[in-house]
Amino acid sequence: MFDINDVIQIAVSAVAGVLVGAVGAAVVNRIGLNSSRRKLKESIENSEQQAQKLLAEAQKAGENRKKELLLQAKEEIHKSRLELEKDLKDRKQEIAREKTRLEQKEESLDRKLESLEAKDEQLDERFRDVQRIEEKAKELERQKVLELERVSGLSLDDARSQVLETARNDYRHDMAVMLRSMEEEAKESANEKAREIIVGAIQRYAADYVSENTVSVVALPSDEMKGRIIGREGRNIRAIETLTGVDLIIDDTPEAVVLSSFDPIRREIARITLEKLIQDGRIHPARIEEMADKARKEVEQTIRQEGDRVAFDTGIMGLHPEILKLLGRLRYRTSYGQNVLQHVVEVCWLAGMMASELGLDVMMAKRAGLLHDIGKAADFEMEGSHITLGAELARKYKEGPEVINAIMSHHGDEEPNSLISVLVAAADAISAARPGARRENLEAYIKRIQKLEEIANSFEGVEKSYAIQAGREIRVMVKPETVRDDDMILKAREIARRIEEELDYPGQIKVHIIRESRAMEYAK
């Protein structure tokens, strides 16, 4: 079948041919070819007939195509109508089924609701019966109590007090045994876990050293140097003491000068100044002033470098620059022979390791451990203990409440309000109490041992007490005729509580009570 567009194109081509023929005829007419005019006319007539024929065929083909398209459209419309009617029928059936199912569920729920209402009425009736029975029982109980009070001549409160007192006396032994059993079980599990955590932390952290001997003694190349340090009429030694704030002790000690000052940083500046003067050889007031200024700048630079190094080594970021300087100053601070900077670094690592084992905030534990003794960097210049000074400095430089509480509670001045504060106190005790960490004044040690024994001897039934293990354990001998086995655990608890209230000590003290019964007879 011809497409309508093809037919139109053929018609246009025919008309174009006719026009071309007409133009050609005109041209031939102009040049005088009269003989071909007749032929051209005939050609034009033939072309017109052909064009009319082609137009008629094109119209017929267009009509046929139009009928075919209409027929196809009717078929598609009929097909779509059938599909829509089928879909509508299926949906109506589905809706009918869903409606039937919902009606069935509604009937089932109605039946259940009626059943629940019936059960609710039954429960209400039973509740009223129970209330009537309870009221009757209370009335009978009241009458029984009144009759018992009349017969016994005691009120209910008096009888209760007597029964409780009798039970307290009868079951004191059972209570002590139960308490001992519960404590042993708790201690067994808690001590085992605590030992694992603490031992693991100590094994993982291995410091180069925690204790050092800080002796401000400057070695001299010869005793002749002592005279040069003193100077004419003592002008050199006075200049050194004035510029550094340190007392120089020049005695009969061979080839040595002792520096005396409560401020460790001043003592360090004086030591460096004196060593530079000895190395330079020129000792006079102007040179002393120059060397003291250089030594002061050198110590300040060392303080800054130490603070930055500690923060970098421990991985604690965001510390205030003034806090870093205070940490650097701890390099020149000692406590019972233990270098405080090494001590706080050790506490930082130990607290962080234990916090990791317990699933706590490791960085917060390390931060609190590093800053727990920050007050010792300023206790030579400001009034107050290192605990209060440390808390003030932490508040001043915007440290968090957990860090401040750890500073305040690591010596028991304040109750810890978080597990991190408890870990910092434990790490501080581990670092300070480990063998060789600190030197203790002999007189203070003897007084502590005597006070420990006095506390134990002050209790009734104690025969003798002995402090052993450098004061970390006290063994108490009790009189067997006065103290029973049941009372020993209670007595140990009371002694431990008194020790906690009246003594300051690192670590913990074990209270060990011993009761021994002896029988003696002579065979004659």
C-alpha positions, 0 to 999 in steps of 0.5 A: 500500500502507498503511504499518503506522503509518498503519493503527495511526493509523486504528485508534486514531482509530476506538477514540477515536470509539467512546469518544467515542460511549460518553461521549456516550451516557452524557451523553444517558442522564443527561439522560434522553434514553432515546429515543436510547439504542437509536440510540447502541447501534446506533452503538456496534455499527457502530463496533466492526464498523468498527474490527474491519474496519480492524484486519483490513485493517491486519494484512493490509497489515502482513503484505504489507509485511513480505513485501516488506521480506524480499524486498528484503533477500534480493535485496540480500544476494544482490547483495552476495554476488555482488560479494564473490565477484567481488572475491575472485576478482579478488584471487586472480588478481592474487595468482597473477600477482604470485606468478608474477612474483616467482618469475621475478625470483627465478630471474633473481637466482639466475642473476645470483648464479651468474654473479657467483660465477663472475666472482669466482672468475675475479678471484681467480685473476687477482689471484693471477696478478698477485701472482705476476707482481709478486713476480717483477718485484720480484725482477728489479728487485732483481737489476737494482739489485744488478747496477747497484750492482756495475757503477757502484760506487754505492749506490742512494741515492748514485745517486738524489742525483746524479740529483736534483742533476743534474736540479735544475741542468738544470731550474732555468731551466725551474722559474724560467720555470714559477714566473714564468708561474704567478705572472703568471697568478695575479697577473693574475686575483687582482689584477684581482679584488682591484682590482675589490673594493677600487675598488668599496668605495672608490667606494661609500664616500665619507667627508666627511674622514678627516684633520684638523689637531688643534691645541690653540690657543685664540684670545684677543680681545686680548693683554690677556686673557693677563694676566687668564688668568695672574692675580695672581701666577699663581694663575689659570693654576695653577688651570687647570693643576691642575684640567685637567691641561694645561700652558698656554703663554703666549708672544709668539704674538699673541692665542693660548694653546697647550694642551699635554697628551698626553691629548687629552680633558684637552686638550679639557676645558681648551680648552672651560674656557678658551673659557667663561672668556674668554666669561664674562669673570670669571676667578678660581679659584672660577669656573675650578673651576665652568667646568672641571666644566661642561666635563668634563660637556659632554665626557662627554655628547659622548662618549656621544652620539658613541658612540651616533651611530656605532653607529646610523650603522653599523647595529651593534647590541648593543654594550656601553655601555662600548664605546660610551663608548670609541668616543666617546673616539676622537673626540678621538684622532688618529693621524698627524693622522688622526681615529681615530673617522673612521678606524674608521668608514671601516674599518667600511664598507670591510670590510663592502663587501668582505665583501659582495662576497665573500659573507662575514658583513657585520655581523661584518666591520663590527663587527670594523672598527669595533672594531679600534682600540678600544685607542687610546681607553685607551692614554693611561691603561693600559700596553700597545699599542693592540692588546693593550689593544683585545683585552683590552677586547674580551674584557672586554666579551664580543666574539666570537673573530673580532673579537678576532683582527681586533684582534690581527692587523690590524698583524701581531702575530698570524696572521689565522685568518679572512677577516674579519681579512684584510679588516679589515687591508686596509681599515685599510691603505686608510684609513691609506695613502690620499693625505692620510690621515696625516702622517708624521714626516719623520725616521721617513720618511727612516729607513724609506727608508734601511732599505729601500735598505740591505736591498736592497743587502745581497743579493749581486749588487745594484749599486744600489737606489732607493726611489721612490713615497714608499717604496712601490716599490724598484727594484733594479739587479743586476749582469748578470754575477752575476745571471741572468734565471732568478734575478731572480724568486727574488731579488725574492721573497727581498728582499720577504720580508726587507722584510716581516720587518724593516720596519713600513709601511702598505700594500705595497711593490713590489720591482722588479728590473732587469737590463741588459747593455751592450756598448761599443766604440770605432771608431777 
